[in-house]
Amino acid sequence: MKNFESLPLNPVEAFANIEILLAATEIMFSADNAPLNRIGTMILNAAREYCSASKDFEPENENE
């Protein structure tokens, strides 16, 4: 199975994981703390990369 940083690329699971990453980003950005804000930015960038990787997902043909 193809993945992104050990996260699945199939759309259903990817969207659920991206939702969780965005929620974590929201928490980090709500903190009045520069290091946590930077972590939020890193999580947001990872979510963007994950989204890009998952949009190009093509299921493997199990018959081959």
ChimeraX attribute file (.defattr): number of C-alpha atoms within 10 A of each C-alpha:
attribute: neighborCount
match mode: 1-to-1
recipient: residues
	/A:1	8
	/A:2	14
	/A:3	14
	/A:4	14
	/A:5	9
	/A:6	8
	/A:7	14
	/A:8	19
	/A:9	25
	/A:10	18
	/A:11	16
	/A:12	10
	/A:13	13
	/A:14	21
	/A:15	17
	/A:16	10
	/A:17	18
	/A:18	19
	/A:19	13
	/A:20	13
	/A:21	19
	/A:22	17
	/A:23	15
	/A:24	16
	/A:25	22
	/A:26	16
	/A:27	12
	/A:28	20
	/A:29	17
	/A:30	12
	/A:31	12
	/A:32	9
	/A:33	10
	/A:34	11
	/A:35	11
	/A:36	16
	/A:37	18
	/A:38	14
	/A:39	15
	/A:40	23
	/A:41	16
	/A:42	13
	/A:43	20
	/A:44	19
	/A:45	14
	/A:46	17
	/A:47	21
	/A:48	15
	/A:49	12
	/A:50	22
	/A:51	18
	/A:52	12
	/A:53	16
	/A:54	22
	/A:55	12
	/A:56	11
	/A:57	14
	/A:58	11
	/A:59	11
	/A:60	9
	/A:61	6
	/A:62	5
	/A:63	4
	/A:64	4
